[in-house]
Amino acid sequence: MARWTVTREGAEGPGTGGQYTYSVRAETADEAVEKAAVKANRLHHRINRGGTALASKPAAIHRVN
């Protein structure tokens, strides 16, 4: 399985415009986006201190290896 990084931007709240990058292992880019969304939801309490909401579509997807 390859490692991917998926970056999303803050869409609302004090983190608007900020970039949040998640690293996941997946076979395809689509699978990486899905896994990163799950990871972001699990870690949501960390980024949501001020009510930041993430954009629904990723800003960037990169295959690391």
Sequence and secondary structure as in RCSB ss.txt:
>XXXX:A:sequence
MARWTVTREGAEGPGTGGQYTYSVRAETADEAVEKAAVKANRLHHRINRGGTALASKPAAIHRVN
>XXXX:A:secstr
 EEEEEEEEEEESTTTT EEEEEEEESSHHHHHHHHHHHHHHTHHHHTTTT EE SS SEEEE  
